[in-house]
């Protein structure tokens, strides 16, 4: 005490903060597909939904076009297959391949690109044996027939399908891959089960058949079928009068199904959530009257669809 002044009390010690737990890091998906500057197909339809579901997406583009080819005219370039391998080299050099949880592939425009994608899958699995490969075997569609190079269906069937854990063919592609006619539910189940047997042994072996139109289904509906080792489920939604059919819907559903499956590990739940999200996306597109799917406007539906279409077990 000096001059009648009291000594200042000792400074209070800061309270110890409780231990802070680092949040779990997002899962990582390597997506190898086409890209367009305008609109939404390929990676331009897959990357954003996956990001909204909470995934980091490492996008490798096989082409860079001004717009999708459904317009009949476009500009841009097809990238050489060597570029895919070169980009994988760069990711590997960062030591990141072991953190890759899944690979997603879509349109593969050449023999070299098929080989490059399969090589990328194998390199990821060396670093992370638990990584899944989801193959959207883009080859053709009902009404359009085969719209890729004539040699590609056989190459995809011989090289990509045996490496895949999840495949997402549309009805036409399922017929093309299996040689089965798919016009009833029983035929669809038979074809999907035949395709399952050709997927990678040791994986979940999931076949997702999109755009299924069959006899016996309610008029004005469209269905998606998923077949796993645990059974088969069907999800039915109203068929919206979109003419012409919108490009990019197959790319979006492949991404949404993979994302929901990685999040929950339940194929039936992933089917219900992804198809409900896709319906909301297409409904918004129909109301807007736009040629391109309304991917950004419908983004809240990807995680939690407002209207849920349940998956019904059928086999």
Secondary structure, DSSP 4 states (H G I P E B T S, - for coil): -BTTBPPPPPPPPPPPPPPPPPPPPPPEEEEEEEEESSS--THHHHHHHHHHTT-EEEEEEEEEESS-GGGS---EEEPPHHHHHHHHHHHHHTT-GGGEEEEEE----SHHHHHHHHHHHHHHHHH-TT-EEEE----EETTTEE-S-TTHHHHIIIIIGGG-SEE--BHHHHHHHH-----SHHHHHHHHHHHHTTSPTTS--EEEEEEE--TTSPTTEEEEEEEETTEEEEEEEE----SSPPTTHHHHHHHHHHHHHHHH--HHHHHHHHHHHHHHHHHHHHHHT-SS--TTTTHHHHHS-SSPPPEEE--
